[in-house]
């Protein structure tokens, strides 16, 4: 995390970034543990769908549905908090 924070020369920018990261983390906590794990595997660890399927023993359809629903829920929460526009 320190490498990312070094990119912000202004303390205010660092605070805004950290606030936004906390909001993302809080949004992840609203997901079930399986859905948050699937989401993090895909978008944080950059796992392939096939790797997620193998890890969770789910069908492709259930895995993709989990990712779609989780993304929508997180986007809705972040939008309601003003961190992203509804069209983003």
N, C-alpha and C positions, 0 to 999 in steps of 0.2 A: 504494500500500500504506500510506503514512503516514496517509491519511485514515481507513482502517479501524483502524489501531492507536490513533489518537487516541480512539476510542470506549471503549478500555479504560483506566480510570484506575489500575488496580492493575498493577504490573509483573508479578506472577505471572500474571494473566489474559492479558497480552500474550505471555508466554512460552508459555503453554498454546496460545494461538491460533496462534503461529508454529510450534509443534511439530505441531499438527494440519494446518496448511497444508503443511508439509514432508512429512507422511505422505501427503497427497493427491497431491502432486507425485511422490513416490516410487512411489505406486500407478500413476500415469499412465505412468511410465517402464517398467512391466511390459507395457504394451500395445505392439502393433506401431505403427510410425509412422503408418500409415494409420488404424488404429483410434483412436489418441490424437488425431489431427487431426480425425477425424469427431466424437469426443466433445467436444473443445474447441470446435469450430465450433458444435455444438448447444447445449452447456450453459454456455460461457463467452462466445462471441460472439453467442449467441441467434439463430443462423441457422435458417432454415426447412429442413425436410427437402428440399424441392425445390432449395434452394441447395447443399446438401451433395451431392445427386445430381449436379447440374450440375458441381460442382467436381471430384468424384472419378469421374465417368462410371460410376456404379454404378446398379443397379436399386434401386427403393424397398425391396424385400425384403432385399437385401444390406445396405443402409444401416441399416434398422431392426434387423436381426439384429446388426450391428456395435454399435449403440448399446445394445441389450439385453445382449449378452455383455460389453461393456466395463463397463457399469453394475454387472452382477453381480460381475465380477472385482474392481472397485474397492471395492464394498461388502463383499465377503468379506475383502479385505485390511484395510480399515479396521475391520471387526468383529473380526478376529483380533488387531488391535493395541489393541482396547478403545476406539476413538474413536466407534463407533456401536454401538447394540444390534442384534442380529440381526433384530429385528422392525422397525427403523426403515426 
